[in-house]
């Protein structure tokens, strides 16, 4: 499917370039402008796949083998290795760049070597325990890799949660660009709280955009657990529960990235077959094709066909007029042109019916967008007030709750925004068809957002620490000795000297002589203590303080919910106004293109009216040559449209497991959340 898509894209690009080369932009500036814009969208079109999940799940290794890299291109390690978003896309030559965006908006990009990638994108082992907060640095790789030629862009992100809280912020931002999200888990560990939070957030955002099928779940490292099937089924159930789908509609792809790596190193096909990667890669492409092929290829083809028609129509009218010997066809064409001009004039008026219809349909769209955002926000607030407020991570560091809620809200708004953009596109297409205009192929993009909610500043709750001194161990040491008589007094010099002399030969002899002299040998000792040490005792935060903080956060969330709704309402009002402006501009552009074609037609009809028979015959000879490439272009556009539709239907049927017409959904986004990393 990758090769087919790539070939289609090259054919569509070539067709649009050929048509643009045949347009005189001084005669048909609107047609040239529209073709140039659609060609830019076609060339710049991307299929962005974001790989995300907890650290140490094998995300970077998976990306390496997806690109058939037997050596590490993306940093890999058994600790949090990726600290920034690393993007890889097609390039004619192999290039590596790091891009730095400063606070003032200035951007600096500098070229680096392959060996330096790890310095920018990876955490060093010595860096553990230090939080990297520089989220304005991205690493961009361009490779002449065949898998990327079709516009595929792969993004490697930090883990959700884990050692570095900044990782989740970086991943949130990257996910807003995704056409497909690959969530990587593994068979060696159950899902953690950060992963479960991520999946719940993803479910909310994807439902808001009607794009649940954008999420693919990969169960990595099956080589470490041969009997993984029961675990995979449980994983499917947990994921389905969190994203709001049925288990049957939640595919989980078991793979071994390491298995494919062995295949790349050894060439043994058994490793590739056991890895499960071919099936996953096919599923990924089916997802992208089912969701985006009509947007990336179908829309440009519709524009190319309309442009070919607009350029061909005046020549066909001229030919018809020149072949008419009675004058009746010429009069008919002139009347049709006059009627068309009147129709276009009416469509251009402020009182045109399509303007009223557009306003009414936009009002309906506005209401549905509000409903979707409200539903998503209710879900976010409910989860924040219950699930997140039950986690000590957020209770002790409320700024991360503020960040998490904002990220979830922004993602939900972005998802609804993109859903609305798709609906606005459909409205324009319907209005164009109802107005008798050539089918439009507009592309309304999503817009950036600022924060939605601003929780108050809270004092961090920290465990109490107490230094405790631990004395060193005691020991007894000998500091001397003397001889005592039977009364416990020191023996005289003669007796102690005699016994001492005997002891120099042996202790036993000394003891024997001592008994004879009625003295005994006594050691003098003292007790000493070794060096002590200090430890720090950490006392858990009292449950009462955590309960009070939970109540405080829940109260503030409840209080701020209406304010957040006001922000959203204002944002939606602005966005729908932007839709209205863009829709009006698109309809007026379509009217201008038809008027432009008419302006070319009318002088040609007048020339035909005045032409002699000899002049008409001579002109007819040149008209055939002028029309042929445009007819060929129109036929090519129709053929490619059929092929694109067939590929989209095939991808959609394979993706959903049932036949049916595929939808060309725009990308949708989801985000993860940092938490305390405990397993459920």
C-alpha positions as CSV (number, residue, x, y, z in Angstrom):
1,X,0.0,0.0,0.0
2,X,2.9,2.3,0.7
3,X,4.2,2.0,-2.9
4,X,0.7,2.5,-4.3
5,X,0.2,5.7,-2.3
6,X,3.6,7.0,-3.2
7,X,3.0,6.4,-6.9
8,X,-0.4,8.1,-6.8
9,X,1.1,11.1,-5.0
10,X,3.8,11.5,-7.6
11,X,1.2,11.2,-10.4
12,X,-1.1,13.8,-8.8
13,X,1.8,16.1,-8.2
14,X,3.0,15.8,-11.8
15,X,-0.6,16.5,-13.0
16,X,-0.9,19.7,-10.9
17,X,2.5,20.9,-12.0
18,X,1.6,20.3,-15.7
19,X,-1.6,22.2,-15.4
20,X,0.0,25.1,-13.5
21,X,2.5,25.3,-16.3
22,X,-0.3,25.8,-18.9
23,X,-2.0,28.6,-17.0
24,X,-1.3,32.2,-18.0
25,X,-1.5,33.9,-14.6
26,X,-2.1,37.2,-16.3
27,X,-5.2,35.8,-18.0
28,X,-6.4,33.3,-15.3
29,X,-4.8,34.5,-12.0
30,X,-7.4,32.9,-9.8
31,X,-7.0,29.5,-11.5
32,X,-3.2,29.8,-11.2
33,X,-3.5,30.9,-7.5
34,X,-5.7,27.9,-6.6
35,X,-3.5,25.4,-8.4
36,X,-0.4,26.8,-6.8
37,X,-2.0,26.6,-3.3
38,X,-3.2,23.0,-3.8
39,X,0.2,22.0,-5.2
40,X,1.9,23.5,-2.1
41,X,-0.5,21.6,0.1
42,X,0.2,18.4,-1.9
43,X,4.0,18.8,-1.7
44,X,3.9,19.8,2.0
45,X,1.4,17.2,3.0
46,X,2.5,15.0,5.8
47,X,1.4,11.8,7.4
48,X,2.6,12.3,11.0
49,X,2.9,9.3,13.3
50,X,3.8,10.0,16.9
51,X,5.2,7.2,19.0
52,X,4.5,7.6,22.7
53,X,4.3,5.7,26.0
54,X,6.2,5.2,29.2
55,X,10.0,5.1,29.0
56,X,11.8,1.8,28.7
57,X,9.0,0.3,26.5
58,X,11.2,0.2,23.4
59,X,9.7,3.2,21.5
60,X,13.0,4.3,20.1
61,X,14.0,0.8,19.1
62,X,10.6,0.4,17.4
63,X,11.2,3.6,15.4
64,X,14.7,2.4,14.4
65,X,13.4,-0.9,13.0
66,X,10.4,0.8,11.3
67,X,13.0,2.6,9.2
68,X,15.0,-0.6,8.7
69,X,17.9,0.9,10.7
70,X,20.2,-1.8,12.1
71,X,22.1,0.8,14.0
72,X,20.6,3.3,16.4
73,X,19.2,6.4,14.8
74,X,17.0,7.3,17.7
75,X,18.6,7.1,21.2
76,X,17.9,3.8,23.1
77,X,18.8,2.8,26.6
78,X,17.2,1.1,29.7
79,X,16.6,4.4,31.3
80,X,14.8,7.6,30.2
81,X,16.9,8.2,27.1
82,X,14.8,10.6,24.9
83,X,14.3,14.1,26.4
84,X,13.2,16.0,23.3
85,X,11.0,15.4,20.3
86,X,13.0,13.9,17.5
87,X,11.4,14.1,14.0
88,X,12.5,12.1,10.9
89,X,11.2,12.8,7.4
90,X,12.2,12.5,3.8
91,X,15.2,14.3,2.4
92,X,17.2,13.9,-0.8
93,X,20.4,13.7,1.3
94,X,21.0,12.6,4.8
95,X,20.9,15.7,7.1
96,X,20.7,16.3,10.8
97,X,19.6,19.6,12.3
98,X,18.8,20.9,15.8
99,X,16.2,23.7,16.0
100,X,16.2,26.1,18.9
101,X,13.1,28.4,19.4
102,X,13.8,31.2,21.9
103,X,11.3,33.1,24.1
104,X,11.2,36.0,21.7
105,X,10.1,33.8,18.9
106,X,13.4,33.7,17.0
107,X,14.4,30.4,15.6
108,X,18.0,29.1,15.2
109,X,18.7,26.0,13.2
110,X,22.1,24.4,13.0
111,X,23.4,21.3,11.4
112,X,24.8,18.5,13.4
113,X,26.4,15.1,12.7
114,X,24.8,11.7,13.2
115,X,27.1,11.1,16.1
116,X,25.8,14.2,17.9
117,X,22.1,13.2,17.8
118,X,22.4,11.4,21.1
119,X,23.9,14.5,22.7
120,X,20.8,16.6,21.9
121,X,18.0,14.0,22.0
122,X,19.2,11.7,24.8
123,X,19.6,11.9,28.5
124,X,23.0,10.8,29.8
125,X,23.2,8.3,32.6
126,X,24.7,11.1,34.7
127,X,21.8,13.3,34.0
128,X,19.3,11.1,35.9
129,X,17.8,13.1,38.7
130,X,18.0,16.4,36.9
131,X,15.0,17.8,35.2
132,X,15.5,19.0,31.6
133,X,12.9,21.8,31.1
134,X,14.1,23.1,27.7
135,X,11.1,22.1,25.6
136,X,12.1,24.6,22.8
137,X,14.7,22.4,21.3
138,X,13.8,19.8,18.6
139,X,16.0,17.5,16.6
140,X,15.1,17.1,12.9
141,X,16.4,14.3,10.7
142,X,16.1,14.1,7.0
143,X,16.9,10.8,5.4
144,X,16.6,9.4,1.8
145,X,14.7,6.5,3.3
146,X,12.1,4.9,0.8
147,X,9.7,4.5,3.7
148,X,9.6,8.3,4.1
149,X,9.2,9.4,0.5
150,X,5.4,9.3,0.6
151,X,5.4,12.1,3.2
152,X,5.5,9.9,6.3
153,X,6.9,11.7,9.3
154,X,7.9,9.8,12.4
155,X,8.2,11.5,15.8
156,X,10.0,10.0,18.8
157,X,8.8,11.5,22.1
158,X,9.8,11.2,25.7
159,X,7.9,9.0,28.0
160,X,4.6,9.9,29.7
161,X,5.5,10.2,33.4
162,X,8.7,8.6,34.5
163,X,11.8,10.3,35.9
164,X,11.5,13.7,34.2
165,X,8.2,15.6,34.6
166,X,9.2,17.8,31.6
167,X,8.9,14.7,29.3
168,X,5.1,14.7,29.5
169,X,4.9,18.4,28.6
170,X,7.1,17.8,25.5
171,X,5.0,14.8,24.5
172,X,1.7,16.7,24.9
173,X,2.9,19.4,22.5
174,X,4.0,16.8,19.9
175,X,0.7,14.8,20.0
176,X,-1.2,17.8,18.7
177,X,0.5,17.3,15.3
178,X,-0.4,13.6,15.0
179,X,-2.4,11.9,12.2
180,X,-1.9,8.6,14.0
181,X,-0.7,7.8,17.6
182,X,1.2,4.7,18.3
183,X,1.0,3.8,22.0
184,X,3.8,1.4,23.0
185,X,3.3,-0.9,26.0
186,X,5.2,-4.1,26.7
187,X,4.5,-7.6,27.9
188,X,6.8,-7.5,30.9
189,X,4.8,-4.9,32.9
190,X,1.2,-4.0,33.5
191,X,0.0,-0.6,32.6
192,X,1.1,2.1,35.0
193,X,-0.9,5.1,36.3
194,X,0.7,7.5,33.8
195,X,-0.1,5.1,30.9
196,X,-3.7,4.8,32.1
197,X,-4.0,8.5,32.4
198,X,-2.6,8.9,28.9
199,X,-5.2,6.5,27.5
200,X,-8.1,8.2,29.2
201,X,-6.9,11.5,27.9
202,X,-6.5,10.1,24.4
203,X,-10.0,8.6,24.6
204,X,-11.6,11.9,25.4
205,X,-9.8,13.8,22.7
206,X,-10.3,11.2,20.0
207,X,-14.0,10.8,20.8
208,X,-14.4,14.6,20.5
209,X,-13.0,14.4,17.0
210,X,-14.8,11.2,15.9
211,X,-11.3,9.8,15.4
212,X,-11.0,6.8,17.8
213,X,-9.3,4.7,15.0
214,X,-6.3,7.1,15.1
215,X,-4.9,5.2,18.1
216,X,-2.8,2.1,17.5
217,X,-1.7,0.0,20.5
218,X,1.6,-1.9,20.3
219,X,2.5,-4.6,22.8
220,X,6.3,-4.8,22.5
221,X,8.9,-7.3,23.7
222,X,6.9,-10.5,23.0
223,X,10.2,-12.2,22.6
224,X,10.6,-12.0,26.4
225,X,7.2,-13.6,27.1
226,X,6.4,-16.5,24.7
227,X,2.9,-17.1,26.3
228,X,1.7,-13.5,26.0
229,X,-1.8,-14.1,24.6
230,X,-3.7,-14.0,27.9
231,X,-1.7,-10.8,28.8
232,X,-2.5,-9.3,25.4
233,X,-6.3,-9.9,25.9
234,X,-6.2,-8.3,29.4
235,X,-4.2,-5.4,27.9
236,X,-6.9,-5.0,25.2
237,X,-9.6,-5.0,27.9
238,X,-7.8,-2.3,29.9
239,X,-7.1,-0.1,26.9
240,X,-10.7,-0.4,25.6
241,X,-12.0,0.6,29.1
242,X,-9.8,3.7,29.2
243,X,-10.4,5.0,25.7
244,X,-14.1,4.3,25.7
245,X,-14.3,1.6,23.1
246,X,-15.3,-2.1,23.0
247,X,-12.5,-4.7,23.2
248,X,-13.5,-6.0,19.8
249,X,-12.9,-2.5,18.3
250,X,-9.5,-2.1,20.1
251,X,-6.8,-4.0,18.3
252,X,-3.6,-4.7,20.1
253,X,-0.5,-5.4,17.9
254,X,2.0,-7.8,19.5
255,X,5.5,-7.2,18.2
256,X,9.1,-7.7,19.0
257,X,11.2,-4.7,17.8
258,X,14.3,-6.7,18.9
259,X,13.2,-9.5,16.6
260,X,13.2,-7.3,13.6
261,X,16.5,-5.8,14.6
262,X,18.0,-9.4,14.6
263,X,16.5,-9.8,11.1
264,X,18.1,-6.6,9.9
265,X,21.5,-7.7,11.3
266,X,21.4,-11.3,10.2
267,X,19.0,-11.4,7.2
268,X,17.2,-14.4,8.7
269,X,13.5,-14.2,7.7
270,X,12.5,-16.3,10.7
271,X,13.2,-13.3,12.9
272,X,11.1,-11.0,10.8
273,X,8.2,-13.4,10.8
274,X,8.3,-13.9,14.6
275,X,8.6,-10.1,15.2
276,X,5.1,-9.3,14.1
277,X,6.3,-6.1,12.6
278,X,5.1,-6.7,9.0
279,X,1.5,-7.0,10.2
280,X,1.8,-3.9,12.4
281,X,3.3,-1.8,9.6
282,X,0.5,-2.9,7.3
283,X,-2.1,-1.9,9.9
284,X,-0.3,1.5,10.4
285,X,-0.5,2.3,6.7
286,X,-4.1,1.2,6.5
287,X,-4.9,3.6,9.3
288,X,-3.1,6.5,7.7
289,X,-4.6,5.8,4.2
290,X,-8.1,5.3,5.6
291,X,-8.0,8.6,7.4
292,X,-6.0,10.8,5.2
293,X,-5.7,9.6,1.6
294,X,-8.8,11.6,0.4
295,X,-7.5,14.7,2.1
296,X,-4.0,14.5,0.7
297,X,-4.8,13.2,-2.8
298,X,-8.5,13.5,-3.4
299,X,-8.8,17.3,-2.7
300,X,-5.9,18.2,-5.1
301,X,-7.4,16.0,-7.8
302,X,-10.8,17.7,-7.5
303,X,-9.0,21.0,-7.9
304,X,-7.0,19.8,-10.9
305,X,-10.1,18.5,-12.6
306,X,-11.9,21.8,-12.0
307,X,-8.9,23.8,-13.3
308,X,-8.7,21.6,-16.4
309,X,-12.5,22.2,-16.9
310,X,-12.1,26.0,-16.4
311,X,-9.2,26.2,-18.9
312,X,-10.9,23.9,-21.4
313,X,-14.4,25.4,-21.4
314,X,-13.5,28.6,-23.3
315,X,-11.7,26.6,-26.0
316,X,-14.6,24.2,-26.4
317,X,-17.1,27.1,-26.6
318,X,-14.8,28.7,-29.3
319,X,-14.6,25.5,-31.3
320,X,-18.4,25.0,-31.1
321,X,-19.0,28.6,-32.3
322,X,-16.4,28.3,-35.2
323,X,-18.0,25.1,-36.4
324,X,-21.5,26.6,-36.4
325,X,-22.4,27.8,-39.9
326,X,-26.0,28.8,-39.1
327,X,-25.2,31.1,-36.2
328,X,-27.7,29.4,-33.9
329,X,-25.0,27.7,-31.7
330,X,-23.2,31.0,-31.4
331,X,-26.4,32.7,-30.2
332,X,-27.1,29.8,-27.8
333,X,-23.5,30.1,-26.4
334,X,-23.8,33.8,-26.1
335,X,-27.1,33.5,-24.2
336,X,-25.7,30.9,-21.9
337,X,-22.7,33.1,-21.2
338,X,-24.9,36.1,-20.4
339,X,-27.1,33.9,-18.1
340,X,-24.0,32.6,-16.4
341,X,-22.7,36.2,-15.9
342,X,-26.0,37.1,-14.3
343,X,-25.9,34.1,-12.1
344,X,-22.4,34.9,-11.0
345,X,-23.3,38.5,-10.3
346,X,-26.2,37.3,-8.1
347,X,-23.9,34.9,-6.3
348,X,-21.5,37.8,-5.6
349,X,-24.2,40.0,-4.0
350,X,-24.4,40.3,-0.3
351,X,-28.0,39.1,-0.4
352,X,-27.0,35.8,-2.2
353,X,-28.8,32.8,-0.8
354,X,-25.7,30.9,-0.1
355,X,-24.6,33.4,2.4
356,X,-27.7,33.0,4.5
357,X,-27.5,29.2,4.2
358,X,-23.8,29.3,5.2
359,X,-24.7,31.4,8.3
360,X,-27.5,28.9,9.3
361,X,-25.3,25.9,8.8
362,X,-22.5,27.5,10.7
363,X,-24.8,28.2,13.6
364,X,-25.7,24.5,13.7
365,X,-22.0,23.6,13.6
366,X,-21.3,26.1,16.4
367,X,-23.9,24.5,18.6
368,X,-22.5,21.0,18.0
369,X,-18.9,22.1,18.6
370,X,-20.1,23.6,21.9
371,X,-21.8,20.3,22.8
372,X,-18.7,18.3,22.0
373,X,-16.3,20.5,24.0
374,X,-18.7,20.6,27.0
375,X,-18.9,16.8,26.9
376,X,-15.1,16.5,26.7
377,X,-14.6,19.1,29.5
378,X,-17.1,17.3,31.8
379,X,-15.1,14.1,31.3
380,X,-11.8,16.0,32.0
381,X,-13.2,17.7,35.1
382,X,-14.6,14.5,36.4
383,X,-11.4,12.6,36.0
384,X,-9.4,15.5,37.5
385,X,-11.6,15.8,40.6
386,X,-11.7,12.0,41.3
387,X,-8.9,10.1,39.7
388,X,-6.1,12.7,39.6
389,X,-7.0,14.2,43.0
390,X,-6.6,10.8,44.5
391,X,-2.9,10.6,43.4
392,X,-0.4,11.9,45.9
393,X,1.7,13.2,42.9
394,X,-0.9,15.9,42.1
395,X,-1.8,16.6,45.7
396,X,1.8,17.4,46.7
397,X,2.6,19.2,43.4
398,X,-0.6,20.9,42.3
399,X,1.1,22.8,39.5
400,X,1.3,19.5,37.6
401,X,-2.5,19.1,38.0
402,X,-2.9,22.6,36.5
403,X,-0.6,21.6,33.7
404,X,-2.4,18.3,33.1
405,X,-5.9,19.8,33.1
406,X,-4.8,22.5,30.7
407,X,-3.1,20.0,28.4
408,X,-6.2,17.8,28.3
409,X,-8.5,20.8,27.7
410,X,-6.3,22.1,24.9
411,X,-6.2,18.7,23.2
412,X,-10.0,18.3,23.5
413,X,-10.4,21.8,22.0
414,X,-8.0,21.0,19.2
415,X,-9.8,17.8,18.4
416,X,-13.2,19.6,18.3
417,X,-11.6,22.3,16.3
418,X,-10.4,19.9,13.6
419,X,-13.7,18.1,13.6
420,X,-15.3,21.5,13.0
421,X,-12.9,22.2,10.2
422,X,-13.9,19.0,8.5
423,X,-17.5,19.9,8.8
424,X,-16.9,23.4,7.5
425,X,-15.2,21.9,4.5
426,X,-18.3,19.8,3.9
427,X,-20.5,22.9,4.2
428,X,-18.5,24.7,1.5
429,X,-18.6,21.7,-0.8
430,X,-22.4,21.5,-0.4
431,X,-22.9,25.2,-0.9
432,X,-20.7,25.1,-4.1
433,X,-22.7,22.2,-5.5
434,X,-26.0,23.8,-4.7
435,X,-24.8,27.1,-6.3
436,X,-23.7,25.3,-9.5
437,X,-20.0,26.0,-8.9
438,X,-17.2,23.5,-9.4
439,X,-16.6,21.3,-6.4
440,X,-14.4,23.0,-3.9
441,X,-11.5,21.3,-2.1
442,X,-10.7,23.8,0.7
443,X,-8.5,22.9,3.7
444,X,-9.3,24.6,7.0
445,X,-6.5,24.2,9.5
446,X,-6.8,24.1,13.3
447,X,-5.6,27.0,15.4
448,X,-3.3,27.2,18.4
449,X,-4.6,27.7,21.9
450,X,-3.5,29.3,25.1
451,X,-4.2,28.0,28.6
452,X,-7.8,27.3,29.6
453,X,-7.7,27.1,33.4
454,X,-5.4,28.7,35.9
455,X,-5.4,27.1,39.3
456,X,-4.3,29.2,42.3
457,X,-0.8,28.8,43.6
458,X,-0.5,26.2,46.3
459,X,2.2,25.5,48.8
460,X,3.9,22.2,48.0
461,X,3.3,19.5,50.5
462,X,6.6,17.9,51.4
463,X,7.3,15.0,53.7
464,X,8.9,16.1,57.0
465,X,12.6,15.3,57.3
466,X,14.4,14.8,60.6
467,X,18.1,14.2,61.0
468,X,18.9,11.4,63.4
469,X,22.4,10.9,64.9
470,X,23.5,7.2,65.3
471,X,26.3,6.7,67.7
472,X,29.2,4.5,66.7
473,X,29.7,0.9,68.1
474,X,31.4,0.5,71.5
475,X,34.5,-1.5,72.0
476,X,36.9,-2.3,74.9
477,X,40.6,-1.7,74.5
478,X,43.5,-2.7,76.9
479,X,45.5,0.3,78.1
480,X,47.8,-1.5,80.7
481,X,48.2,-4.2,83.4
482,X,49.3,-4.8,87.0
483,X,49.6,-7.4,89.7
484,X,47.2,-7.4,92.7
485,X,47.5,-9.2,96.0
486,X,44.6,-11.2,97.6
487,X,43.1,-8.0,99.1
488,X,42.8,-6.3,95.7
489,X,45.7,-4.0,96.3
490,X,48.7,-3.5,94.0
491,X,51.3,-6.1,94.9
492,X,54.7,-5.0,96.1
493,X,57.6,-4.5,93.8
494,X,59.3,-7.8,94.7
495,X,56.3,-10.0,94.3
496,X,55.0,-8.3,91.1
497,X,58.5,-8.3,89.7
498,X,59.0,-12.0,90.3
499,X,55.6,-12.9,88.8
500,X,56.2,-10.5,85.9
501,X,59.6,-12.1,85.2
502,X,58.0,-15.5,85.1
503,X,55.2,-14.2,82.8
504,X,57.8,-13.1,80.2
505,X,58.5,-16.8,79.7
506,X,54.9,-17.8,79.4
507,X,51.5,-16.8,80.7
508,X,51.1,-20.2,82.4
509,X,54.4,-19.8,84.2
510,X,53.4,-16.3,85.3
511,X,50.1,-17.6,86.6
512,X,51.8,-20.5,88.5
513,X,54.4,-18.1,90.2
514,X,51.6,-15.7,90.9
515,X,49.6,-18.3,92.8
516,X,52.7,-19.1,94.8
517,X,53.3,-15.5,95.7
518,X,49.5,-14.9,96.3
519,X,49.2,-12.3,93.4
520,X,47.2,-12.2,90.2
521,X,47.7,-10.5,86.8
522,X,45.0,-7.9,86.1
523,X,44.5,-6.0,82.7
524,X,43.6,-2.4,82.7
525,X,40.9,-1.6,80.0
526,X,38.7,1.3,78.8
527,X,35.5,1.5,76.7
528,X,35.7,3.6,73.5
529,X,33.0,4.4,70.9
530,X,33.6,4.4,67.1
531,X,32.6,7.3,64.8
532,X,28.8,7.9,64.5
533,X,26.7,8.8,61.4
534,X,23.7,10.9,60.6
535,X,20.6,9.7,58.7
536,X,17.5,11.5,57.5
537,X,14.1,10.1,58.4
538,X,11.3,10.9,56.0
539,X,7.9,11.0,57.6
540,X,4.9,10.5,55.3
541,X,2.6,13.4,54.8
542,X,-0.3,13.0,57.2
543,X,-3.4,11.7,55.6
544,X,-5.3,14.6,57.1
545,X,-3.2,17.1,55.2
546,X,-3.6,15.2,51.9
547,X,-7.3,15.0,52.5
548,X,-7.5,18.8,53.1
549,X,-5.5,19.5,49.9
550,X,-7.7,17.1,48.0
551,X,-10.8,19.0,49.2
552,X,-9.2,22.3,48.3
553,X,-8.3,21.2,44.8
554,X,-11.7,19.8,44.2
555,X,-13.3,23.0,45.4
556,X,-11.1,25.1,43.1
557,X,-11.8,22.9,40.1
558,X,-15.5,23.2,40.7
559,X,-15.2,26.9,41.0
560,X,-13.1,27.3,37.8
561,X,-15.2,25.1,35.6
562,X,-17.6,27.9,34.6
563,X,-14.7,30.2,33.9
564,X,-13.1,27.6,31.7
565,X,-16.4,27.2,29.8
566,X,-16.4,31.0,29.2
567,X,-12.9,30.7,27.7
568,X,-14.0,27.9,25.5
569,X,-17.1,29.7,24.4
570,X,-15.1,32.7,23.4
571,X,-12.6,30.5,21.6
572,X,-15.4,28.8,19.7
573,X,-17.0,32.1,18.8
574,X,-13.7,33.2,17.3
575,X,-13.1,30.0,15.5
576,X,-16.6,29.9,13.9
577,X,-16.0,33.5,12.8
578,X,-12.8,32.3,11.2
579,X,-14.7,29.5,9.5
580,X,-17.2,32.0,8.2
581,X,-14.5,34.2,6.8
582,X,-12.7,31.3,5.2
583,X,-15.9,29.9,3.8
584,X,-16.8,33.2,2.3
585,X,-13.4,33.6,0.8
586,X,-13.5,30.1,-0.7
587,X,-17.0,30.7,-2.3
588,X,-15.9,34.0,-3.7
589,X,-12.7,32.4,-5.0
590,X,-14.8,29.8,-6.8
591,X,-17.1,32.5,-8.2
592,X,-14.0,34.4,-9.4
593,X,-12.6,31.4,-11.1
594,X,-15.8,30.8,-13.0
595,X,-16.1,34.5,-13.9
596,X,-12.5,34.3,-15.1
597,X,-13.3,31.4,-17.4
598,X,-16.3,33.4,-18.6
599,X,-14.1,36.5,-19.2
600,X,-11.9,34.3,-21.4
601,X,-14.9,32.8,-23.2
602,X,-16.7,36.0,-24.3
603,X,-13.9,37.5,-26.4
604,X,-13.4,34.1,-28.0
605,X,-17.1,34.0,-29.0
606,X,-16.8,37.5,-30.4
607,X,-13.8,36.5,-32.4
608,X,-15.8,33.5,-33.8
609,X,-18.7,35.8,-34.7
610,X,-16.4,38.0,-36.8
611,X,-14.2,35.2,-38.3
612,X,-14.4,34.4,-42.0
613,X,-14.7,30.8,-43.0
614,X,-11.0,30.6,-43.9
615,X,-10.1,32.1,-40.5
616,X,-12.4,29.7,-38.7
617,X,-10.8,26.7,-40.4
618,X,-7.3,27.9,-39.6
619,X,-8.2,28.5,-35.9
620,X,-9.9,25.1,-35.6
621,X,-6.6,23.5,-36.5
622,X,-4.8,25.2,-33.6
623,X,-7.7,24.6,-31.2
624,X,-7.3,20.9,-31.4
625,X,-3.7,21.1,-30.3
626,X,-4.6,23.5,-27.5
627,X,-7.4,21.3,-26.2
628,X,-5.7,18.0,-26.3
629,X,-3.4,18.4,-23.2
630,X,-6.3,19.8,-21.2
631,X,-8.5,16.9,-22.2
632,X,-5.7,14.5,-21.3
633,X,-5.3,16.3,-17.9
634,X,-9.0,16.1,-17.2
635,X,-9.1,12.4,-18.0
636,X,-6.0,11.8,-15.9
637,X,-7.6,13.6,-13.0
638,X,-10.8,11.5,-13.3
639,X,-8.7,8.3,-13.5
640,X,-6.6,9.2,-10.5
641,X,-9.7,10.1,-8.6
642,X,-11.1,6.7,-9.2
643,X,-7.8,5.0,-8.2
644,X,-7.6,7.2,-5.0
645,X,-11.2,6.3,-4.1
646,X,-10.5,2.6,-4.6
647,X,-7.4,2.8,-2.5
648,X,-9.3,4.7,0.2
649,X,-12.1,2.2,0.2
650,X,-9.7,-0.7,0.3
651,X,-7.7,0.8,3.2
652,X,-10.9,1.6,5.1
653,X,-12.4,-1.8,4.7
654,X,-9.1,-3.5,5.8
655,X,-8.7,-1.1,8.7
656,X,-12.2,-1.7,10.0
657,X,-12.4,-5.4,9.0
658,X,-15.6,-4.7,7.1
659,X,-16.3,-3.3,3.6
660,X,-17.5,0.3,3.5
661,X,-16.8,3.8,2.3
662,X,-13.9,5.3,4.2
663,X,-13.9,8.7,5.7
664,X,-11.0,11.1,5.3
665,X,-10.6,12.2,8.8
666,X,-8.1,14.9,9.7
667,X,-5.5,14.2,12.3
668,X,-6.4,14.1,16.0
669,X,-4.4,14.5,19.1
670,X,-4.1,13.1,22.6
671,X,-1.9,13.6,25.5
672,X,-0.4,11.8,28.5
673,X,0.1,12.8,32.0
674,X,2.9,12.5,34.6
675,X,1.9,10.7,37.8
676,X,3.6,8.8,40.5
677,X,4.4,5.8,38.3
678,X,2.8,3.2,40.5
679,X,1.2,0.2,38.9
680,X,-2.5,-0.4,39.2
